[in-house]
Amino acid sequence: MPVYANKGGDSGVVFYETTNDSITVHFSDGWKYVYDTSKPGLAVVAKMQQLAHAGHGLNSYISSVVKSNFSHKYR
């Protein structure tokens, strides 16, 4: 599982995992959120994957666009 590069220096994202149609984001508070084709949809997941690989902007994108539109969360 890749470590999030956090190039902005202030992200709550620590790790992420991707598949062809999903991304699981691991936050510093221990929660893991799964985003997939059912919620929030493929286009949003693709953008999240792009930001995760770039190491910049993922937390902001989740906070401003995706919000609570996730498939499920767990610890």
URKAFEN-V162502 format. One record per pair of residues at least 24 apart in sequence whose C-alpha atoms are under 10 Angstrom apart, sorted by the first residue. I is the first residue (numbers start at 1). J is the second residue. Records with the same first field share a line. If there is no record, write none. Layout:
I=J / J
This chain:
1=26
2=52 / 53
3=52 / 53 / 55
4=51 / 52 / 53 / 54 / 55 / 56 / 58
5=52 / 53 / 54 / 55 / 56
6=52 / 54 / 55 / 56 / 57 / 58 / 59
7=54 / 55 / 56 / 57
8=55 / 56 / 57
9=55 / 56
10=56 / 59 / 60
11=55 / 56 / 57 / 58 / 59 / 60
12=58 / 59 / 60
13=52 / 55 / 56 / 57 / 58 / 59
15=52
16=49 / 52 / 53
17=49 / 52
18=45 / 46 / 48 / 49 / 52 / 53
19=49
20=45 / 46 / 49
21=45 / 46 / 49
22=46 / 48 / 49 / 71
23=48 / 49 / 52
24=48 / 49 / 70 / 71 / 72 / 73
25=49 / 52 / 58 / 59 / 73
26=73 / 74 / 75
27=59 / 75
29=75
30=74 / 75
31=73 / 74 / 75
32=72 / 73 / 74 / 75
33=68 / 69 / 70 / 71 / 72 / 73 / 74 / 75
34=69 / 70 / 71 / 72 / 73 / 74
35=66 / 69 / 70 / 71 / 72 / 73
36=69 / 70 / 71 / 72
37=70 / 71
38=69 / 70 / 71
39=66 / 68 / 69 / 70 / 71 / 72
40=65 / 66 / 67 / 68 / 69 / 70 / 71
41=69 / 70 / 71
